[in-house]
Amino acid sequence: MTALKNDRFLRALLKQPVDVTPVWMMRQAGRYLPEYRASRAKAGDFMSLCMNPELACEVTLQPLDRYPLDAAILFSDILTIPDAMGLGLYFETGEGPRFKKVISTPADIAALPIPDPEKDLGYVMDAVRTIRRELNGRVPLIGFSGSPWTLATYMVEGGSSKDFRKSKAMLYDNPQAMHDLLDKLAQSVTSYLNAQILAGAQAVQIFDSWGGSLSDAAYREFSLFYMERIVAGLIRQHEGREVPVILFTKGGGLWLESMAEAGATALGLDWTCDIRNARARVGDKVALQGNMDPTVLYANPTAIRAEVARILERYGHGSGHVFNLGHGITPEVDPAHAGVFIEAVHELSAQYHG
Ligand SMILES: Cc1c2[nH]c(c1CCC(=O)O)Cc1[nH]c(c(CCC(=O)O)c1C)Cc1[nH]c(c(CCC(=O)O)c1C)Cc1[nH]c(c(C)c1CCC(=O)O)C2
């Protein structure tokens, strides 16, 4: 394997010294880039793009060719696991994800298989191997999965939801059924992430997009518990390096102390937290990733730079910070504004290192 030319993302996660703060963006390969829209048109639709390793590699590298980013993220989706469990994922143009089959009874849950990642999700592993080859050591590659709770909401609702009516009703009506579903998902996510690591992912992130919709008690029992089990089952050393694990619960600011006990290397923060406060609470245990409000990218370049400067100042001196948005970049953002953001992180952070 080629040596890494830029390892500041991995170094910051391990709190080793860096020259400047590393930066990447959630959803960095996406619709705000015209070249992404062209590749998706070439593939036909979003899932065909995910399932074609050459095209998935092409879109993974597009943001890296435009900007001096410090990490690549596998182009795929969190809903590949429910699809591999037989639910039939599809996307109607202009709408969110949908499933042909929805999970509503204990019998549905009992019938769900645990996918074999190389067999049933081989297209994802092929994409990881292709991207690693084409990256040729430029920056590290991040693999990812959804959290069990986040995946369960899509499987029970049949798609996106505003109020999680069916999934929360199942959680309270039949907690054992929900636990059975989450248990299968935790097993599936563990073997899926381990297969990504063996295929070449150098760090992994668990997206718990909807953990923040739960009560304190339900978050601990139905989301964090399963993420902790996954973290305990992951390969943490590969290719002679530590494989960092990032836990991101959107809306999880209340639970940072408990999340920091889950065994992950770093916590992702959304923009509702103050990163200085987060560092004081958990910075001795974990690195932090975040946390600029993605809507700041709609503002002018001076305002974007001011917000980057403010967050860098709030984190303060030293390593342990990976700059990111607090959630994914949105399709309406001007690509030039993303460039201003990324360059500002490198330029304005040098004073906090060395
Ligand atoms: C909840 C969730 C999903 N997918 C994902 C999450 C968790 C992150 C989060 O909280 O946002 C994760 C995801 N989805 C995608 C990535 C790729 C890697 C990256 O660049 O970050 C990642 C990491 C590509 C994608 N996944 C999707 C797109 C847009 C599809 C398109 O090209 O039309 C992309 C680039 C589709 C998708 N996939 C999903 C939804 C709800 C949608 C529709 C959303 C929308 O229309 O904005 C499920």
The ligand as a Tripos MOL2 file, in Angstrom:
@<TRIPOS>MOLECULE
LIG
   48    52     1     0     0
SMALL
NO_CHARGES

@<TRIPOS>ATOM
      1 C1        -30.0850    9.9250    6.7070 C.3       1 LIG1
      2 C2        -29.0010    9.6070    5.7060 C.ar      1 LIG1
      3 C3        -29.1920    9.0800    4.3960 C.ar      1 LIG1
      4 N1        -27.9360    8.9360    3.8280 N.ar      1 LIG1
      5 C4        -26.9720    9.3560    4.7060 C.ar      1 LIG1
      6 C5        -27.6170    9.7350    5.8960 C.ar      1 LIG1
      7 C6        -26.9220   10.1350    7.1670 C.3       1 LIG1
      8 C7        -26.3870   11.4980    7.1020 C.3       1 LIG1
      9 C8        -27.3850   12.5340    7.3610 C.2       1 LIG1
     10 O1        -27.8680   12.6350    8.5000 O.co2     1 LIG1
     11 O2        -27.6630   13.3170    6.4230 O.co2     1 LIG1
     12 C9        -25.5190    9.3300    4.5330 C.3       1 LIG1
     13 C10       -24.9330    9.6460    3.2220 C.ar      1 LIG1
     14 N2        -25.5540    9.8250    2.0210 N.ar      1 LIG1
     15 C11       -24.6360   10.0900    1.0570 C.ar      1 LIG1
     16 C12       -23.3450   10.0160    1.6360 C.ar      1 LIG1
     17 C13       -22.0950   10.0890    0.7800 C.3       1 LIG1
     18 C14       -20.8480   10.5080    1.3270 C.3       1 LIG1
     19 C15       -20.7030   11.9990    1.5780 C.2       1 LIG1
     20 O3        -20.3360   12.7270    0.6230 O.co2     1 LIG1
     21 O4        -20.8810   12.4250    2.7400 O.co2     1 LIG1
     22 C16       -23.5240    9.7740    2.9990 C.ar      1 LIG1
     23 C17       -22.4830    9.6750    4.1070 C.3       1 LIG1
     24 C18       -24.9000   10.3720   -0.3590 C.3       1 LIG1
     25 C19       -26.2500   10.7780   -0.7500 C.ar      1 LIG1
     26 N3        -27.4470   10.2080   -0.3590 N.ar      1 LIG1
     27 C20       -28.4710   10.8110   -1.0110 C.ar      1 LIG1
     28 C21       -27.9390   11.8280   -1.8670 C.ar      1 LIG1
     29 C22       -28.7500   12.7110   -2.8040 C.3       1 LIG1
     30 C23       -29.2480   11.8140   -3.8780 C.3       1 LIG1
     31 C24       -29.2180   12.4150   -5.2570 C.2       1 LIG1
     32 O5        -28.1310   12.5080   -5.8600 O.co2     1 LIG1
     33 O6        -30.3060   12.7310   -5.7290 O.co2     1 LIG1
     34 C25       -26.5420   11.7870   -1.7120 C.ar      1 LIG1
     35 C26       -25.5150   12.6320   -2.4410 C.3       1 LIG1
     36 C27       -29.9010   10.4270   -0.9110 C.3       1 LIG1
     37 C28       -30.4430   10.2440    0.4500 C.ar      1 LIG1
     38 N4        -30.0070    9.3160    1.3670 N.ar      1 LIG1
     39 C29       -30.7210    9.4700    2.5390 C.ar      1 LIG1
     40 C30       -31.6700   10.5040    2.3470 C.ar      1 LIG1
     41 C31       -32.6330   10.9820    3.4160 C.3       1 LIG1
     42 C32       -31.5020   10.9580    1.0370 C.ar      1 LIG1
     43 C33       -32.2930   12.0140    0.3320 C.3       1 LIG1
     44 C34       -31.8350   13.3100    0.8910 C.3       1 LIG1
     45 C35       -31.8900   14.4370   -0.0800 C.2       1 LIG1
     46 O7        -32.5430   14.3470   -1.1410 O.co2     1 LIG1
     47 O8        -31.2180   15.4260    0.2500 O.co2     1 LIG1
     48 C36       -30.4770    8.6940    3.7480 C.3       1 LIG1
@<TRIPOS>BOND
     1     1     2 1
     2     2     3 ar
     3     2     6 ar
     4     3     4 ar
     5     3    48 1
     6     4     5 ar
     7     5     6 ar
     8     5    12 1
     9     6     7 1
    10     7     8 1
    11     8     9 1
    12     9    10 2
    13     9    11 1
    14    12    13 1
    15    13    14 ar
    16    13    22 ar
    17    14    15 ar
    18    15    16 ar
    19    15    24 1
    20    16    17 1
    21    16    22 ar
    22    17    18 1
    23    18    19 1
    24    19    20 2
    25    19    21 1
    26    22    23 1
    27    24    25 1
    28    25    26 ar
    29    25    34 ar
    30    26    27 ar
    31    27    28 ar
    32    27    36 1
    33    28    29 1
    34    28    34 ar
    35    29    30 1
    36    30    31 1
    37    31    32 2
    38    31    33 1
    39    34    35 1
    40    36    37 1
    41    37    38 ar
    42    37    42 ar
    43    38    39 ar
    44    39    40 ar
    45    39    48 1
    46    40    41 1
    47    40    42 ar
    48    42    43 1
    49    43    44 1
    50    44    45 1
    51    45    46 2
    52    45    47 1
@<TRIPOS>SUBSTRUCTURE
     1 LIG1         1 GROUP 0 **** ****
